[in-house]
Amino acid sequence: TPAEHFWNHQDLEVADHTLDVPLDHDAPDGPSIELFAREVRAPGGEGRPMLVFYQGGPGYESPRPTSTPPAPGWLKRALERYRVLLLDQRGTGRSTPVGPSTLAGWSVEEQADYLRHFRADAIVRDSEALRRALGVERWSVLGQSFGGFCVLAYLSAAPESLREAFFTGGLPAVGPRIDDVYRDTYARTIERSARYYQRFPEDRGRVLALHDLVGAEGLRLDDGAPLTWRRARQVGVSLGYADYADKLHALLELPFDSPAFASDLASSSFLGVFARNPIYAVLHESCWADGGSTRWAAERLRPDEYSADPTLLTGEHVFPWMFVDDPALRPYGAVAHALAGHEWPRLYDPDRLASNAVPAAAAVYTEDMYVPASFSLETASIVRGLRVWQTDRYQHDALRNSGQVVLDRLFALADEAGGA
């Protein structure tokens, strides 16, 4: 039952809500999972409308408010206008997380049947159940990255429940376009690798030296697994964030045989991102699939340049071999293969989007490495009344780094469109 008790935390008023929801909303008498959300409001803000935040991912829980430093940086601005509901999307954080024990003892078919219920469409239906339980007639929604996929699915499925819709780096392609998306993201990742070496030219030699060392002698990470080169070049996964080029340079400066290098390489900034959030690896491609099957798109569409140049880094790409090379992902190998061949239903309704009446605004980052701006702008043209702020000043993580600027622009656009 949703909680009513608020307590003071970091000069804010906070309450936790939990709710049991069906694993499959089309089978309400079947198995259930628990949903968790943390409501945050400024003192005196109990009368403000509700804003639901959808975190990026997939597979990441919502942030927790902290004071040293204040985080997330956008929250203070949002609380001037709203109460904020920080939702742990199903399978993450305190919302019945997905882990090896979740699937233990199940057949591959049973595992796949379970995990196919963790995409944006199910998250929207969870949200509707929570909205009704909290007694909220309509609320606003803010989606960062994959969270924007959830917002677009919400506009497709239940727009009557929304006051406003905001997207930050999260307008996906509409339709079965996964091959087109991956061709674009590879081109952007190759360009970002080139830009990195222009800034740190000496690091190309360091990467080549690491490549030779891995091939000749081998290195082991903190998890005990031997470091393969295909896994090592995944350090490019975070190059689309504002400060990660500096972090990668700092990593490559370390002696490769040092404990510091092994630990930092395995951290959540680099290779550890996949182990901490298994949904991110298992369902990443599936969350792009607005119909059809993905069939390991990143593996199928990897450009020939990667075979010719070992210094090229990969980005937000998930490969079948990851479920062999990474010990933390091995329990999910069989189900990941099953889901790669699954025929996914549509996530978005173009006709409903074309008749949208919800005030909506989107930040589209021209240089976004993860959600290509070309597809975002194409989708924006489909959604009736959606107003776009396109900028080349920020990277994909602008909401985290410059949250007040981003929200100021989006709130103003929504207000112009007839929002709150």
C-alpha positions as a LaTeX table, in Angstrom:
\begin{tabular}{lrrr}
\hline
Residue & $x$ (\AA) & $y$ (\AA) & $z$ (\AA) \\
\hline
Thr1 & 0.00 & 0.00 & 0.00 \\
Pro2 & 1.43 & 3.45 & $-0.85$ \\
Ala3 & 2.85 & 5.13 & 2.27 \\
Glu4 & 1.49 & 8.37 & 3.64 \\
His5 & 4.28 & 9.14 & 6.10 \\
Phe6 & 6.79 & 11.83 & 5.12 \\
Trp7 & 10.08 & 12.43 & 6.89 \\
Asn8 & 12.76 & 15.08 & 6.56 \\
His9 & 15.81 & 14.19 & 4.48 \\
Gln10 & 18.43 & 16.67 & 3.29 \\
Asp11 & 16.02 & 19.58 & 3.88 \\
Leu12 & 13.37 & 17.81 & 1.79 \\
Glu13 & 10.19 & 15.96 & 2.67 \\
Val14 & 10.34 & 12.34 & 1.54 \\
Ala15 & 7.96 & 9.37 & 1.50 \\
Asp16 & 8.41 & 5.86 & 0.15 \\
His17 & 5.67 & 4.09 & $-1.79$ \\
Thr18 & 5.50 & 0.38 & $-2.55$ \\
Leu19 & 2.89 & $-1.39$ & $-4.63$ \\
Asp20 & 2.42 & $-4.95$ & $-5.85$ \\
Val21 & 1.77 & $-5.05$ & $-9.60$ \\
Pro22 & 1.29 & $-7.98$ & $-12.00$ \\
Leu23 & 4.37 & $-9.24$ & $-13.77$ \\
Asp24 & 2.15 & $-9.38$ & $-16.85$ \\
His25 & $-0.56$ & $-6.73$ & $-16.77$ \\
Asp26 & $-2.58$ & $-8.82$ & $-19.22$ \\
Ala27 & $-2.63$ & $-11.63$ & $-16.63$ \\
Pro28 & $-3.56$ & $-9.80$ & $-13.42$ \\
Asp29 & $-4.10$ & $-13.06$ & $-11.49$ \\
Gly30 & $-0.60$ & $-14.30$ & $-12.31$ \\
Pro31 & 2.71 & $-13.66$ & $-10.52$ \\
Ser32 & 3.31 & $-10.20$ & $-9.08$ \\
Ile33 & 6.36 & $-8.05$ & $-8.46$ \\
Glu34 & 6.90 & $-5.13$ & $-6.10$ \\
Leu35 & 7.21 & $-1.58$ & $-7.35$ \\
Phe36 & 9.07 & 1.10 & $-5.38$ \\
Ala37 & 9.02 & 4.88 & $-5.76$ \\
Arg38 & 10.32 & 7.67 & $-3.56$ \\
Glu39 & 8.27 & 10.85 & $-3.44$ \\
Val40 & 10.22 & 14.05 & $-2.80$ \\
Arg41 & 8.83 & 17.51 & $-2.18$ \\
Ala42 & 10.14 & 20.84 & $-0.96$ \\
Pro43 & 8.79 & 22.09 & 2.38 \\
Gly44 & 5.43 & 23.64 & 1.65 \\
Gly45 & 5.22 & 21.90 & $-1.73$ \\
Glu46 & 2.50 & 19.40 & $-0.88$ \\
Gly47 & 0.00 & 21.17 & $-3.14$ \\
Arg48 & 2.17 & 21.08 & $-6.24$ \\
Pro49 & 1.44 & 18.72 & $-9.14$ \\
Met50 & 3.35 & 15.45 & $-9.45$ \\
Leu51 & 6.28 & 14.87 & $-11.84$ \\
Val52 & 7.40 & 11.27 & $-12.41$ \\
Phe53 & 11.06 & 10.77 & $-13.32$ \\
Tyr54 & 12.13 & 7.91 & $-15.58$ \\
Gln55 & 15.83 & 7.10 & $-15.34$ \\
Gly56 & 17.99 & 6.13 & $-18.29$ \\
Gly57 & 19.15 & 2.61 & $-18.92$ \\
Pro58 & 17.46 & 0.23 & $-19.23$ \\
Gly59 & 18.22 & $-1.36$ & $-15.89$ \\
Tyr60 & 19.01 & 1.63 & $-13.69$ \\
Glu61 & 17.08 & 2.67 & $-10.61$ \\
Ser62 & 16.17 & 6.30 & $-9.91$ \\
Pro63 & 18.75 & 8.49 & $-8.16$ \\
Arg64 & 18.63 & 9.06 & $-4.40$ \\
Pro65 & 18.73 & 12.67 & $-3.20$ \\
Thr66 & 22.04 & 13.59 & $-1.54$ \\
Ser67 & 23.46 & 16.82 & $-0.20$ \\
Thr68 & 27.23 & 16.45 & $-0.72$ \\
Pro69 & 27.15 & 17.50 & $-3.51$ \\
Pro70 & 23.46 & 18.11 & $-4.18$ \\
Ala71 & 22.24 & 15.38 & $-6.49$ \\
Pro72 & 20.63 & 14.84 & $-8.83$ \\
Gly73 & 21.41 & 18.38 & $-9.98$ \\
Trp74 & 18.08 & 18.89 & $-11.75$ \\
Leu75 & 15.98 & 18.02 & $-8.70$ \\
Lys76 & 16.13 & 21.43 & $-7.02$ \\
Arg77 & 14.70 & 23.12 & $-10.13$ \\
Ala78 & 12.00 & 20.49 & $-10.54$ \\
Leu79 & 10.92 & 20.85 & $-6.91$ \\
Glu80 & 10.23 & 24.55 & $-7.41$ \\
Arg81 & 7.35 & 23.49 & $-9.66$ \\
Tyr82 & 6.42 & 19.92 & $-8.72$ \\
Arg83 & 6.43 & 17.13 & $-6.25$ \\
Val84 & 8.80 & 14.57 & $-7.78$ \\
Leu85 & 8.27 & 10.82 & $-7.85$ \\
Leu86 & 11.55 & 8.96 & $-8.32$ \\
Leu87 & 10.44 & 5.61 & $-9.73$ \\
Asp88 & 12.63 & 2.52 & $-9.59$ \\
Gln89 & 11.57 & 0.92 & $-12.86$ \\
Arg90 & 10.64 & $-2.73$ & $-12.55$ \\
Gly91 & 13.71 & $-4.92$ & $-12.11$ \\
Thr92 & 15.89 & $-2.14$ & $-10.66$ \\
Gly93 & 16.77 & $-0.77$ & $-7.24$ \\
Arg94 & 14.08 & $-1.70$ & $-4.73$ \\
Ser95 & 11.56 & $-2.78$ & $-7.39$ \\
Thr96 & 11.97 & $-6.59$ & $-7.31$ \\
Pro97 & 15.43 & $-6.50$ & $-8.91$ \\
Val98 & 16.52 & $-8.88$ & $-11.65$ \\
Gly99 & 19.57 & $-10.93$ & $-10.72$ \\
Pro100 & 20.94 & $-14.48$ & $-11.07$ \\
Ser101 & 18.82 & $-15.70$ & $-8.14$ \\
Thr102 & 15.68 & $-14.36$ & $-9.84$ \\
Leu103 & 16.02 & $-16.79$ & $-12.72$ \\
Ala104 & 17.70 & $-19.70$ & $-10.93$ \\
Gly105 & 16.17 & $-23.07$ & $-11.66$ \\
Trp106 & 14.06 & $-21.83$ & $-14.55$ \\
Ser107 & 14.21 & $-23.07$ & $-18.12$ \\
Val108 & 15.42 & $-20.68$ & $-20.82$ \\
Glu109 & 11.83 & $-20.34$ & $-22.02$ \\
Glu110 & 10.66 & $-19.42$ & $-18.52$ \\
Gln111 & 13.46 & $-16.89$ & $-18.12$ \\
Ala112 & 12.63 & $-15.28$ & $-21.47$ \\
Asp113 & 8.92 & $-15.18$ & $-20.64$ \\
Tyr114 & 9.77 & $-13.36$ & $-17.40$ \\
Leu115 & 12.21 & $-10.81$ & $-18.87$ \\
Arg116 & 10.08 & $-9.87$ & $-21.84$ \\
His117 & 7.91 & $-7.96$ & $-19.35$ \\
Phe118 & 10.59 & $-5.39$ & $-18.51$ \\
Arg119 & 10.40 & $-2.95$ & $-21.41$ \\
Ala120 & 8.86 & 0.51 & $-21.63$ \\
Asp121 & 5.31 & $-0.73$ & $-22.24$ \\
Ala122 & 5.27 & $-2.63$ & $-18.93$ \\
Ile123 & 6.83 & 0.32 & $-17.10$ \\
Val124 & 4.02 & 2.55 & $-18.35$ \\
Arg125 & 1.40 & 0.12 & $-17.08$ \\
Asp126 & 3.19 & 0.01 & $-13.72$ \\
Ser127 & 3.01 & 3.79 & $-13.66$ \\
Glu128 & $-0.70$ & 3.75 & $-14.31$ \\
Ala129 & $-1.25$ & 1.32 & $-11.43$ \\
Leu130 & 0.80 & 3.55 & $-9.13$ \\
Arg131 & $-1.00$ & 6.70 & $-10.29$ \\
Arg132 & $-4.35$ & 5.17 & $-9.45$ \\
Ala133 & $-3.09$ & 3.92 & $-6.09$ \\
Leu134 & $-1.82$ & 7.39 & $-5.18$ \\
Gly135 & $-5.08$ & 9.00 & $-6.24$ \\
Val136 & $-3.44$ & 11.28 & $-8.82$ \\
Glu137 & $-5.77$ & 12.27 & $-11.65$ \\
Arg138 & $-3.01$ & 13.38 & $-14.04$ \\
Trp139 & 0.70 & 13.87 & $-13.64$ \\
Ser140 & 3.68 & 15.13 & $-15.63$ \\
Val141 & 6.52 & 12.86 & $-16.78$ \\
Leu142 & 10.23 & 13.46 & $-17.38$ \\
Gly143 & 12.34 & 10.87 & $-19.20$ \\
Gln144 & 16.13 & 10.88 & $-19.50$ \\
Ser145 & 17.56 & 8.69 & $-22.29$ \\
Phe146 & 15.74 & 5.32 & $-22.04$ \\
Gly147 & 13.36 & 7.12 & $-19.71$ \\
Gly148 & 12.27 & 9.10 & $-22.77$ \\
Phe149 & 11.35 & 5.82 & $-24.48$ \\
Cys150 & 9.02 & 5.23 & $-21.52$ \\
Val151 & 7.52 & 8.72 & $-21.90$ \\
Leu152 & 6.87 & 8.18 & $-25.62$ \\
Ala153 & 5.23 & 4.84 & $-24.81$ \\
Tyr154 & 3.11 & 6.67 & $-22.20$ \\
Leu155 & 1.96 & 9.21 & $-24.80$ \\
Ser156 & 1.03 & 6.25 & $-27.01$ \\
Ala157 & $-0.81$ & 4.22 & $-24.37$ \\
Ala158 & $-2.40$ & 6.59 & $-21.84$ \\
Pro159 & $-2.07$ & 10.26 & $-22.79$ \\
Glu160 & $-5.25$ & 11.07 & $-20.87$ \\
Ser161 & $-3.24$ & 10.52 & $-17.65$ \\
Leu162 & $-0.60$ & 13.14 & $-18.50$ \\
Arg163 & $-0.46$ & 16.88 & $-17.87$ \\
Glu164 & 2.92 & 17.37 & $-19.61$ \\
Ala165 & 5.69 & 15.24 & $-21.12$ \\
Phe166 & 9.40 & 16.09 & $-21.09$ \\
Phe167 & 12.25 & 14.33 & $-22.91$ \\
Thr168 & 15.99 & 14.82 & $-22.35$ \\
Gly169 & 18.18 & 12.95 & $-24.82$ \\
Gly170 & 15.46 & 10.32 & $-25.15$ \\
Leu171 & 13.34 & 10.55 & $-28.29$ \\
Pro172 & 13.72 & 7.11 & $-29.91$ \\
Ala173 & 13.15 & 6.01 & $-33.48$ \\
Val174 & 9.56 & 4.98 & $-34.22$ \\
Gly175 & 8.97 & 1.75 & $-36.11$ \\
Pro176 & 11.18 & $-1.33$ & $-36.67$ \\
Arg177 & 14.35 & 0.68 & $-37.36$ \\
Ile178 & 16.92 & $-1.08$ & $-35.22$ \\
Asp179 & 19.40 & $-1.69$ & $-38.04$ \\
Asp180 & 19.28 & 1.97 & $-39.04$ \\
Val181 & 19.82 & 3.00 & $-35.42$ \\
Tyr182 & 22.87 & 0.80 & $-34.98$ \\
Arg183 & 24.47 & 1.95 & $-38.20$ \\
Asp184 & 24.13 & 5.50 & $-36.92$ \\
Thr185 & 25.43 & 4.80 & $-33.42$ \\
Tyr186 & 28.48 & 3.02 & $-34.85$ \\
Ala187 & 29.26 & 6.01 & $-37.05$ \\
Arg188 & 28.98 & 8.29 & $-34.03$ \\
Thr189 & 31.16 & 6.03 & $-31.89$ \\
Ile190 & 33.88 & 5.87 & $-34.54$ \\
Glu191 & 33.80 & 9.66 & $-34.79$ \\
Arg192 & 33.98 & 9.95 & $-30.99$ \\
Ser193 & 37.01 & 7.63 & $-30.90$ \\
Ala194 & 38.74 & 9.81 & $-33.49$ \\
Arg195 & 37.92 & 12.93 & $-31.50$ \\
Tyr196 & 39.33 & 11.32 & $-28.37$ \\
Tyr197 & 42.66 & 10.53 & $-30.05$ \\
Gln198 & 42.84 & 14.06 & $-31.44$ \\
Arg199 & 42.64 & 15.35 & $-27.90$ \\
Phe200 & 44.97 & 12.72 & $-26.41$ \\
Pro201 & 47.14 & 11.57 & $-29.34$ \\
Glu202 & 49.54 & 9.67 & $-27.08$ \\
Asp203 & 46.70 & 7.43 & $-25.95$ \\
Arg204 & 46.50 & 5.70 & $-29.31$ \\
Gly205 & 49.91 & 4.25 & $-28.58$ \\
Arg206 & 48.81 & 3.33 & $-25.05$ \\
Val207 & 45.77 & 1.52 & $-26.43$ \\
Leu208 & 47.94 & $-0.34$ & $-28.94$ \\
Ala209 & 50.32 & $-1.33$ & $-26.14$ \\
Leu210 & 47.37 & $-2.61$ & $-24.10$ \\
His211 & 46.14 & $-4.54$ & $-27.13$ \\
Asp212 & 49.53 & $-6.21$ & $-27.54$ \\
Leu213 & 49.81 & $-6.96$ & $-23.82$ \\
Val214 & 46.37 & $-8.55$ & $-23.67$ \\
Gly215 & 47.18 & $-10.70$ & $-26.68$ \\
Ala216 & 50.65 & $-11.75$ & $-25.57$ \\
Glu217 & 50.44 & $-12.16$ & $-21.79$ \\
Gly218 & 46.90 & $-11.56$ & $-20.74$ \\
Leu219 & 45.58 & $-9.47$ & $-17.89$ \\
Arg220 & 43.03 & $-10.29$ & $-15.26$ \\
Leu221 & 40.37 & $-8.03$ & $-13.83$ \\
Asp222 & 39.22 & $-7.91$ & $-10.23$ \\
Asp223 & 36.56 & $-10.51$ & $-11.03$ \\
Gly224 & 39.34 & $-12.96$ & $-11.91$ \\
Ala225 & 38.39 & $-13.19$ & $-15.57$ \\
Pro226 & 41.08 & $-12.84$ & $-18.22$ \\
Leu227 & 40.79 & $-9.56$ & $-20.09$ \\
Thr228 & 40.01 & $-10.15$ & $-23.76$ \\
Trp229 & 40.64 & $-7.39$ & $-26.26$ \\
Arg230 & 37.05 & $-7.30$ & $-27.45$ \\
Arg231 & 36.04 & $-6.66$ & $-23.87$ \\
Ala232 & 38.79 & $-4.09$ & $-23.24$ \\
Arg233 & 37.77 & $-1.90$ & $-26.15$ \\
Gln234 & 34.36 & $-1.45$ & $-24.51$ \\
Val235 & 35.95 & 1.35 & $-22.46$ \\
Gly236 & 34.45 & 3.60 & $-25.13$ \\
Val237 & 30.97 & 2.99 & $-23.71$ \\
Ser238 & 30.99 & 6.29 & $-21.80$ \\
Leu239 & 32.65 & 8.59 & $-24.32$ \\
Gly240 & 29.30 & 10.24 & $-24.97$ \\
Tyr241 & 29.32 & 11.87 & $-21.53$ \\
Ala242 & 30.78 & 15.29 & $-20.94$ \\
Asp243 & 33.70 & 14.34 & $-18.69$ \\
Tyr244 & 34.44 & 10.74 & $-19.61$ \\
Ala245 & 37.23 & 11.47 & $-22.06$ \\
Asp246 & 39.21 & 12.79 & $-19.11$ \\
Lys247 & 38.30 & 9.71 & $-17.07$ \\
Leu248 & 39.42 & 7.40 & $-19.87$ \\
His249 & 42.69 & 9.29 & $-20.22$ \\
Ala250 & 43.29 & 8.96 & $-16.48$ \\
Leu251 & 42.66 & 5.21 & $-16.74$ \\
Leu252 & 45.06 & 4.75 & $-19.64$ \\
Glu253 & 47.79 & 6.65 & $-17.80$ \\
Leu254 & 47.92 & 3.95 & $-15.12$ \\
Pro255 & 50.38 & 1.07 & $-15.41$ \\
Phe256 & 48.47 & $-1.78$ & $-16.97$ \\
Asp257 & 49.78 & $-4.30$ & $-14.44$ \\
Ser258 & 48.71 & $-2.21$ & $-11.45$ \\
Pro259 & 45.81 & $-3.02$ & $-9.11$ \\
Ala260 & 44.51 & 0.51 & $-9.75$ \\
Phe261 & 44.16 & $-0.13$ & $-13.48$ \\
Ala262 & 42.39 & $-3.47$ & $-12.98$ \\
Ser263 & 40.03 & $-1.96$ & $-10.41$ \\
Asp264 & 39.22 & 1.19 & $-12.37$ \\
Leu265 & 38.73 & $-0.74$ & $-15.62$ \\
Ala266 & 36.19 & $-2.99$ & $-13.88$ \\
Ser267 & 34.37 & $-0.03$ & $-12.31$ \\
Ser268 & 30.87 & 1.11 & $-13.21$ \\
Ser269 & 32.38 & 3.94 & $-15.26$ \\
Phe270 & 33.72 & 1.40 & $-17.75$ \\
Leu271 & 33.24 & $-2.38$ & $-17.94$ \\
Gly272 & 31.32 & $-2.72$ & $-14.67$ \\
Val273 & 28.29 & $-0.95$ & $-16.11$ \\
Phe274 & 27.08 & $-4.24$ & $-17.57$ \\
Ala275 & 27.59 & $-6.37$ & $-14.45$ \\
Arg276 & 25.87 & $-4.00$ & $-12.03$ \\
Asn277 & 22.75 & $-3.70$ & $-14.17$ \\
Pro278 & 22.11 & $-6.99$ & $-15.99$ \\
Ile279 & 18.90 & $-5.69$ & $-17.60$ \\
Tyr280 & 21.11 & $-3.15$ & $-19.37$ \\
Ala281 & 22.97 & $-5.96$ & $-21.12$ \\
Val282 & 20.14 & $-8.46$ & $-21.58$ \\
Leu283 & 17.43 & $-6.07$ & $-22.80$ \\
His284 & 19.36 & $-3.15$ & $-24.24$ \\
Glu285 & 18.76 & $-3.92$ & $-27.90$ \\
Ser286 & 15.22 & $-5.10$ & $-27.20$ \\
Cys287 & 14.30 & $-1.71$ & $-25.77$ \\
Trp288 & 15.00 & $-0.16$ & $-29.20$ \\
Ala289 & 12.73 & $-2.69$ & $-30.90$ \\
Asp290 & 9.47 & $-0.97$ & $-31.84$ \\
Gly291 & 8.35 & $-4.21$ & $-33.43$ \\
Gly292 & 10.41 & $-7.04$ & $-34.94$ \\
Ser293 & 13.44 & $-8.86$ & $-33.58$ \\
Thr294 & 16.92 & $-7.48$ & $-32.97$ \\
Arg295 & 19.01 & $-10.56$ & $-33.90$ \\
Trp296 & 22.11 & $-9.14$ & $-32.18$ \\
Ala297 & 22.11 & $-5.91$ & $-34.17$ \\
Ala298 & 25.41 & $-4.63$ & $-32.76$ \\
Glu299 & 27.19 & $-7.86$ & $-33.74$ \\
Arg300 & 25.61 & $-8.04$ & $-37.20$ \\
Leu301 & 26.27 & $-4.41$ & $-38.09$ \\
Arg302 & 29.75 & $-3.89$ & $-36.67$ \\
Pro303 & 31.69 & $-1.97$ & $-39.34$ \\
Asp304 & 34.76 & $-3.49$ & $-40.98$ \\
Glu305 & 36.88 & $-0.67$ & $-39.54$ \\
Tyr306 & 36.87 & $-2.45$ & $-36.21$ \\
Ser307 & 38.72 & $-5.42$ & $-37.68$ \\
Ala308 & 41.25 & $-3.19$ & $-39.39$ \\
Asp309 & 41.97 & $-0.81$ & $-36.50$ \\
Pro310 & 42.29 & $-2.28$ & $-32.97$ \\
Thr311 & 42.36 & 1.20 & $-31.43$ \\
Leu312 & 38.74 & 1.88 & $-32.39$ \\
Leu313 & 36.58 & 1.70 & $-29.28$ \\
Thr314 & 33.05 & 0.37 & $-29.12$ \\
Gly315 & 30.24 & 2.29 & $-27.44$ \\
Glu316 & 26.81 & 1.41 & $-26.12$ \\
His317 & 26.82 & $-1.90$ & $-27.96$ \\
Val318 & 25.95 & $-5.31$ & $-26.54$ \\
Phe319 & 27.48 & $-8.42$ & $-28.12$ \\
Pro320 & 26.74 & $-12.14$ & $-27.66$ \\
Trp321 & 30.34 & $-12.84$ & $-26.62$ \\
Met322 & 29.89 & $-10.58$ & $-23.56$ \\
Phe323 & 27.88 & $-13.38$ & $-21.98$ \\
Val324 & 31.00 & $-15.56$ & $-22.22$ \\
Asp325 & 33.80 & $-13.11$ & $-21.44$ \\
Asp326 & 32.12 & $-11.39$ & $-18.49$ \\
Pro327 & 31.57 & $-13.78$ & $-15.54$ \\
Ala328 & 28.77 & $-11.60$ & $-14.17$ \\
Leu329 & 26.80 & $-11.98$ & $-17.42$ \\
Arg330 & 27.31 & $-15.72$ & $-17.97$ \\
Pro331 & 24.10 & $-16.67$ & $-16.11$ \\
Tyr332 & 22.13 & $-14.67$ & $-18.68$ \\
Gly333 & 23.73 & $-16.02$ & $-21.86$ \\
Ala334 & 21.03 & $-18.45$ & $-22.92$ \\
Val335 & 18.14 & $-16.09$ & $-22.21$ \\
Ala336 & 19.92 & $-13.22$ & $-23.97$ \\
His337 & 20.13 & $-15.37$ & $-27.11$ \\
Ala338 & 16.46 & $-16.26$ & $-26.80$ \\
Leu339 & 15.42 & $-12.62$ & $-26.47$ \\
Ala340 & 17.58 & $-11.61$ & $-29.44$ \\
Gly341 & 15.34 & $-13.77$ & $-31.60$ \\
His342 & 12.06 & $-12.73$ & $-29.98$ \\
Glu343 & 9.48 & $-10.93$ & $-32.12$ \\
Trp344 & 8.65 & $-7.83$ & $-30.09$ \\
Pro345 & 5.32 & $-5.99$ & $-30.21$ \\
Arg346 & 5.14 & $-2.31$ & $-31.09$ \\
Leu347 & 5.93 & 0.18 & $-28.32$ \\
Tyr348 & 4.60 & 3.36 & $-29.95$ \\
Asp349 & 1.35 & 4.28 & $-31.69$ \\
Pro350 & 2.06 & 6.70 & $-34.59$ \\
Asp351 & $-1.63$ & 7.56 & $-35.01$ \\
Arg352 & $-2.04$ & 8.46 & $-31.36$ \\
Leu353 & 1.18 & 10.45 & $-31.38$ \\
Ala354 & $-0.01$ & 12.35 & $-34.44$ \\
Ser355 & $-3.11$ & 13.45 & $-32.53$ \\
Asn356 & $-1.29$ & 14.19 & $-29.27$ \\
Ala357 & $-2.83$ & 16.92 & $-27.13$ \\
Val358 & $-0.42$ & 16.72 & $-24.15$ \\
Pro359 & 1.96 & 19.71 & $-23.92$ \\
Ala360 & 5.37 & 18.20 & $-24.64$ \\
Ala361 & 8.95 & 19.44 & $-24.92$ \\
Ala362 & 12.22 & 17.70 & $-25.78$ \\
Ala363 & 15.91 & 18.49 & $-25.46$ \\
Val364 & 17.72 & 17.00 & $-28.46$ \\
Tyr365 & 21.52 & 17.03 & $-28.34$ \\
Thr366 & 23.01 & 17.31 & $-31.80$ \\
Glu367 & 26.12 & 15.35 & $-30.83$ \\
Asp368 & 24.33 & 12.68 & $-28.80$ \\
Met369 & 26.34 & 9.47 & $-29.10$ \\
Tyr370 & 23.60 & 7.19 & $-27.76$ \\
Val371 & 20.25 & 8.48 & $-29.04$ \\
Pro372 & 20.94 & 9.87 & $-32.53$ \\
Ala373 & 19.57 & 13.36 & $-33.07$ \\
Ser374 & 18.43 & 12.54 & $-36.60$ \\
Phe375 & 15.96 & 9.94 & $-35.31$ \\
Ser376 & 14.92 & 12.15 & $-32.41$ \\
Leu377 & 14.02 & 14.99 & $-34.76$ \\
Glu378 & 12.16 & 12.61 & $-37.05$ \\
Thr379 & 10.14 & 11.35 & $-34.10$ \\
Ala380 & 9.52 & 14.89 & $-32.88$ \\
Ser381 & 7.91 & 15.67 & $-36.22$ \\
Ile382 & 5.46 & 12.80 & $-35.64$ \\
Val383 & 4.29 & 13.94 & $-32.20$ \\
Arg384 & 1.69 & 16.66 & $-32.58$ \\
Gly385 & 2.57 & 19.79 & $-30.61$ \\
Leu386 & 5.95 & 18.55 & $-29.38$ \\
Arg387 & 8.36 & 21.47 & $-29.06$ \\
Val388 & 12.08 & 20.85 & $-29.50$ \\
Trp389 & 15.14 & 22.56 & $-28.10$ \\
Gln390 & 18.02 & 21.36 & $-30.27$ \\
Thr391 & 21.50 & 22.25 & $-29.04$ \\
Asp392 & 25.12 & 21.33 & $-29.76$ \\
Arg393 & 26.31 & 22.79 & $-26.46$ \\
Tyr394 & 25.63 & 19.71 & $-24.33$ \\
Gln395 & 26.21 & 15.97 & $-24.35$ \\
His396 & 23.82 & 13.16 & $-23.46$ \\
Asp397 & 24.22 & 13.77 & $-19.72$ \\
Ala398 & 23.19 & 17.44 & $-19.80$ \\
Leu399 & 20.32 & 16.86 & $-17.36$ \\
Arg400 & 22.81 & 15.64 & $-14.77$ \\
Asn401 & 25.42 & 18.34 & $-15.39$ \\
Ser402 & 23.27 & 21.35 & $-16.30$ \\
Gly403 & 19.85 & 20.38 & $-15.03$ \\
Gln404 & 18.56 & 23.86 & $-14.25$ \\
Val405 & 19.37 & 25.13 & $-17.76$ \\
Val406 & 17.75 & 22.11 & $-19.40$ \\
Leu407 & 14.59 & 22.21 & $-17.30$ \\
Asp408 & 14.23 & 25.98 & $-17.63$ \\
Arg409 & 14.12 & 25.55 & $-21.41$ \\
Leu410 & 11.74 & 22.60 & $-21.37$ \\
Phe411 & 9.35 & 24.11 & $-18.84$ \\
Ala412 & 9.18 & 27.30 & $-20.88$ \\
Leu413 & 8.43 & 25.35 & $-24.05$ \\
Ala414 & 5.71 & 23.34 & $-22.36$ \\
Asp415 & 4.15 & 26.47 & $-20.92$ \\
Glu416 & 4.07 & 28.02 & $-24.39$ \\
Ala417 & 2.31 & 24.89 & $-25.61$ \\
Gly418 & $-0.36$ & 25.20 & $-22.93$ \\
Gly419 & 1.11 & 23.27 & $-20.02$ \\
Ala420 & 1.08 & 24.07 & $-16.33$ \\
\hline
\end{tabular}
